[in-house]
Amino acid sequence: MHNSSTNVLGCERCWPSAADAAWKARDGLTLTAELIDESHYHVMIRACPQCGQRFLSVFTERIDWSNGDDAQYWTVVPVTKREAAALKRRGSALTEIEINSMGSNRRSLLRNYPTGEGPREFWGTGIIVNPHD
């Protein structure tokens, strides 16, 4: 897949058309940088071993102190090599505002696992850092 307006590349292996398949493909991506690694907030860059496409991946979790059914959210958005390099330079100094500005016009993969519900994968646009503990 090629999106000329954002110069983002991907392949069927790393960015298939079905959201559930894209979520499964995420496991096959190589971790290239951990930018923020907290217990309930994890920001990383992953890359496709086949085509080299980089992805910004954000995980957030809210603790359910009553029932222990913690809400978990993931967002994955493709980024260019230049964007990935800039993210790596910022590392743990990245702010949520900076992260939210990445790929605002790009298709993103979301996986929501709210308290009391099952997980659901779907397509969205851009990235939003969800509330986290």
C-alpha positions as CSV (number, residue, x, y, z in Angstrom):
1,M,0.0,0.0,0.0
2,H,1.3,3.4,-0.8
3,N,-0.2,6.7,0.4
4,S,1.5,9.4,-1.7
5,S,0.1,12.3,0.4
6,T,2.0,11.1,3.5
7,N,4.8,9.1,1.8
8,V,4.0,6.1,4.0
9,L,4.6,2.6,2.7
10,G,3.5,-0.7,4.0
11,C,2.8,-4.2,2.7
12,E,0.1,-6.8,3.1
13,R,2.1,-8.5,5.8
14,C,2.3,-5.5,8.1
15,W,-0.8,-3.4,7.2
16,P,-3.5,-5.7,5.8
17,S,-6.9,-4.2,4.9
18,A,-8.8,-5.9,7.7
19,A,-8.3,-4.4,11.2
20,D,-8.3,-7.8,13.0
21,A,-5.6,-9.1,10.6
22,A,-3.6,-5.9,11.1
23,W,-3.8,-6.5,14.9
24,K,-2.5,-10.0,14.4
25,A,0.3,-8.7,12.1
26,R,1.4,-6.3,14.8
27,D,2.9,-9.2,16.7
28,G,5.2,-9.8,13.7
29,L,6.6,-6.3,13.8
30,T,10.1,-5.9,15.2
31,L,10.5,-3.6,18.2
32,T,13.1,-0.9,17.2
33,A,12.7,1.6,20.0
34,E,11.1,1.9,23.3
35,L,10.3,5.6,23.8
36,I,8.3,5.6,27.0
37,D,8.1,2.4,29.1
38,E,5.8,2.8,32.1
39,S,3.6,0.2,33.6
40,H,0.3,1.7,32.2
41,Y,1.7,3.8,29.3
42,H,4.0,2.3,26.7
43,V,5.1,4.1,23.5
44,M,7.3,2.3,21.0
45,I,8.4,2.2,17.4
46,R,8.0,-1.1,15.6
47,A,9.0,-2.0,12.0
48,C,8.0,-4.6,9.4
49,P,10.8,-7.1,8.8
50,Q,9.6,-7.5,5.2
51,C,9.2,-3.9,3.9
52,G,10.7,-1.8,6.7
53,Q,7.6,0.3,7.4
54,R,7.8,1.9,10.8
55,F,4.8,2.2,13.2
56,L,4.3,4.3,16.3
57,S,2.5,2.1,18.8
58,V,0.9,3.5,22.0
59,F,-0.5,1.4,24.8
60,T,-2.5,2.9,27.7
61,E,-4.2,1.3,30.7
62,R,-6.6,2.5,33.4
63,I,-6.7,0.5,36.6
64,D,-10.1,-0.7,37.7
65,W,-9.6,-0.6,41.5
66,S,-13.0,-2.2,42.1
67,N,-13.1,-5.3,40.0
68,G,-9.6,-5.6,38.6
69,D,-10.9,-5.4,35.0
70,D,-8.4,-2.8,33.7
71,A,-9.3,-1.0,30.5
72,Q,-6.6,-1.3,27.9
73,Y,-6.1,0.7,24.6
74,W,-3.7,0.4,21.8
75,T,-3.2,2.7,18.8
76,V,-0.8,2.0,15.9
77,V,-0.1,4.5,13.1
78,P,2.5,4.2,10.3
79,V,5.3,6.8,10.4
80,T,7.9,7.8,7.9
81,K,11.6,7.0,8.5
82,R,12.2,10.7,9.2
83,E,9.3,10.8,11.7
84,A,10.6,7.6,13.4
85,A,14.1,9.2,13.7
86,A,12.6,12.4,15.2
87,L,10.6,10.3,17.7
88,K,13.7,8.3,18.7
89,R,15.6,11.6,19.3
90,R,12.9,12.8,21.7
91,G,12.6,9.5,23.4
92,S,11.1,9.6,26.9
93,A,10.9,13.4,26.6
94,L,8.0,13.1,24.2
95,T,4.8,14.7,25.4
96,E,1.3,13.4,24.8
97,I,0.6,16.5,22.6
98,E,3.5,15.6,20.4
99,I,2.4,12.0,20.1
100,N,-1.2,13.0,19.4
101,S,0.0,15.1,16.5
102,M,1.6,12.2,14.7
103,G,-0.2,10.9,11.6
104,S,-3.3,13.0,12.2
105,N,-4.4,12.4,8.6
106,R,-3.4,8.7,8.4
107,R,-5.4,5.5,9.0
108,S,-4.6,4.1,12.4
109,L,-5.3,0.8,14.0
110,L,-7.1,0.8,17.3
111,R,-7.7,-2.0,19.8
112,N,-10.0,-1.1,22.6
113,Y,-10.5,-3.4,25.6
114,P,-12.8,-1.3,27.9
115,T,-13.7,-2.4,31.4
116,G,-16.5,-4.9,31.3
117,E,-16.3,-5.6,27.6
118,G,-14.3,-7.7,25.2
119,P,-11.5,-6.5,22.9
120,R,-12.4,-4.9,19.6
121,E,-10.1,-3.9,16.7
122,F,-11.0,-1.2,14.2
123,W,-9.7,1.5,11.9
124,G,-9.5,5.1,12.9
125,T,-7.5,8.2,12.0
126,G,-4.4,9.6,13.7
127,I,-3.4,8.8,17.2
128,I,-4.9,9.7,20.6
129,V,-3.2,8.9,23.9
130,N,-6.0,7.6,26.0
131,P,-6.2,8.3,29.8
132,H,-3.9,6.1,31.8
133,D,-2.6,5.6,35.3
